[in-house]
Amino acid sequence: MAAKRGTATTGGAGEAVTAALQAYADRGVFRGFRAVPAARGCVEYEFVWLLGRTMRATFDTARGVLAFPALFPGVEPRSPMARALDALVHTRTDRGQPAHKRVDARRARLSSAVSKGDWSLTVHVRGANHDYAVQRALNLVNELFLILHESYPEYLIERFGLSPE
């Protein structure tokens, strides 16, 4: 699937997030990138990335929120896996983190939650830090998948069809 230019025309913030994500598609990190305007100034994104699966993200232009809803489906709220994922998200704002991993809370704020059995990641963009927020969010999503590879491979096998070998 070739990268396809996003068609989102929601204005400044939406265009900034779309352009930042499109840059990843242009570099070949994503395949099949799509950006579609949605209700109330939101933009919905779809792209093929980790494990060759279609990922979804949304950006609420009014609230400045980039979300990866149902990033990990079928997660029990208080399970060790949910706690490990939440802990990683929480530690990304610690000043003790290396600069390349840390998320500056003045530029973006992270949160995660399990709702209806799906674990989601949310990034609240502060000010005009859209490129920064997208880059940090994608780095974090990649790291979350690495944690699952290392500590919860059975989850990836069951939910994402990862080969057990």
N, C-alpha and C positions, 0 to 999 in steps of 0.2 A: 504494500500500500504506500503510495507516495504521500508526502506531506501536502496538506491542502491548506491554503490560506484561510484563516478564520474570517467569518463574515460578521462578527460582532461589531455593532456600531453604537455602543452605549455611551460613548464619550470618554473623556480623559482617563479615569481610573480603569475602566473596563478595557480600553484600548491599551493601556500600559501593561496590564496583566496579560492580555492576549498577546501582545508583542513579546513579552518575556517568555511566555510558553512557546510561542511560534519559533523563537530563536533556538530552543531546544530541538524542535522538530526539524528546523533548517540544518542543524548540525548532525542530524541523524540519530539523536538520542531517542526520540519518539518516532512512531510511524502513525499514519492515518490521523493526524491532528485535525480536529474540528472544533470550532468555536461558534456557538449558536446563541443569539439573543433569546432571553426567556422573559417571563413576566416580571414586572416591577423593577426593571433596570438590571436584572441579573444576567449573567452569561454562563452558559453551560459548556463545559469542555469535555472532549472525549479523545483519548489517544491510547495507542498500544505502547506499553513500556515494559515494566518488570515482569518476568515470567511469561512474556508474550501475551499478556492478557489486556483487555480493554480496561482502562482506568477512567474514572469520572471525577471531575472537579467542578466546582461552581464558584463564581465570584459575585457577591452582592455589592454592587457599586455604591448603593446608598449607605451601607454599613461598613464597607471596606473589609469584607470578610471573604477570605479564600478558604473553601472547605473541600475536604476529601471525604464525602459521605460514604458510609459503608465500605471503607477502605479494606477492613477485615471483617467479612461476614461470619456469623455463627460464633461469636465470642461471648462467653459467660461473663457478666459484669465483675464478679469478684474472683475470677479465676487467676491462677498464677501468671498466665499469659497476659491477661488484661492489665494486671498490676505491673508486669515488666514493661509493657508498652507505655503505660501511663508514666512510669518512673523515668523512662528515657526521655519522653516529652518534657517532663518537669525539670530534669537536669539540664536541658539545653539552655536554660536561662541563667544557670549558675555562673557566677564570675570566675569560678575555678576551672571552667571548661576552656579548652584551647580556643583561640579566637576564631579559627575556621569552622568550629562546630557550634560555638555559642550563638544564641539569638539575642540580639540587643533588644531589650524590652522597650527601649525608647523608639524602636523602629518597627517592631512586630511583637505580637503576643500570641503564645501558643496555648491551645487547650485540646483536650481529648475527652471522649465520652463513649460509653456504650449505650445505645438506644435500640430497643427492639432486637437485641442480639447482634447488632452490628457495631463495630468499633470505628469511630470516625476521628479525623484530625481537623482542627480548625486553626486558621492563622488570621489574626486580626491585624490588618495593615495599619500602621500609624503614619499619618502624613503622606508624603509622596514617595514612600519607600517600597513601591510595588516590585521593582526588579529584585531588590534585596529580599523581600518576603518570599517571592517565588523561588529564588535560588535556595534560600534556607529551608523552605518547605520541601522542595524536591530532594535536597540532601538528606533531610530527616526521613522522608518516606523511604528512600533507598536504605538508610541505616536501620529503619524498622524492619524491612524485609530481611536484612542481614541477621538481625536478632532472631527472627523466625527461622531462618536457615540453620543457625547455630543451635538454638535452644528448643525450637518447636517444629522440627521438620515434619512430624506427623500431621500437624495442622495444614502445612502447605501441600502435602500429599493428598489429604482429604478434601480440602477446600479449593485448591488451585490446580490439582492434577499433576503436581510435580512428581517426577519419576522417583521411586524409592531408591534408586541406585545412584 
